[in-house]
Amino acid sequence: MLMWLTGTRATGRAYSWAVLLAPPASAAAGALSAVVLAAGVVAYVVRGPAPIR
């Protein structure tokens, strides 16, 4: 979201430091997001919620 808000010039071209977003139909983007989601779920199940301070 940060890249979308600040990573493009007024002309719509991305700055060199910005990571370009993948198209919605990208199989690689879908697979990567599924892996990241699964890793987050596994980490939450193994470690549990953060303790309340």
N, C-alpha and C positions, 0 to 999 in steps of 0.2 A: 504494500500500500504506500509506503514511504517513497519508493522509486516512482510509482505512478504519480504521486503528488509533486515530487521535487526533482525527478530524474530526467525530465524532458525540457527541452528549450521551447521558446515561444513558437518556433517553426514546427514543433512536433517531433523533432529528431532527438534521440536519447543522448545524454552526455556519455563520455567514454567510461566513467566510473560506475554508471548505472547498469544493473543486471536487467536485461530485457525480459519481458514476460513471454511465456510460451503461449501459443494459440490454444484456445479451449479444446480443440479436437486432438491435441498432441498426446499420443500414447505414452511417451516418455514422461511428460508432466503428470499424467494420471497415475502412472506406476510409481513415480517418486513420491507423490503426495500420499499414496496408499502405504508405502513403506514408512514414511515419516509418521503417519497416523498410527500404524501398528507399533512402531517403536515407542511412541508416547503412551499408548495404552499399556504396553508391557511394562514400561518404567513405572507407571502409576500403580499397576497391580503388584509389582515387586516391592516398591518402596512405600507405597501408600500415600495418603494425603500429607501435605506439609503440616507440621505441628503448629498448634495455635499458641502464640506467645502472649 
